[in-house]
């Protein structure tokens, strides 16, 4: 019986380690994906041209102003 309990404890320890490793792997993958996303950003802005980005922002702001004026 004792040996069986020891084996169960060993199994549980191994299982915990496996889970811990999986968790680490997932975290690393998430970080890696986030970094990739961050790297992709500036290139996309270059392709579009920063001017268009600014104009779009202005348009959005103007839209809100107009909406406020219509309401009040």
C-alpha positions, 0 to 999 in steps of 0.5 A: 500500500505504501508503495502505491501511495508513493507512486500516486504522489510521484504521479501528482508531482509529475502532473503539476510539473507538466501543467506548470510547463504548459502554463509557461509555454502559453505565457511565452507564446502570448508574449511572442505574439504580442511582440509580433503585433507590436512590430507589425504596427509601425510598418502598417502606418508607413504604408497608409501614410501618417497623414491619413491617420491624423485626418481620420482622427480629426474626422472622428472628432468633428463628427462628435462635435456635430453630434453634440451641436445637433443634440444641444 
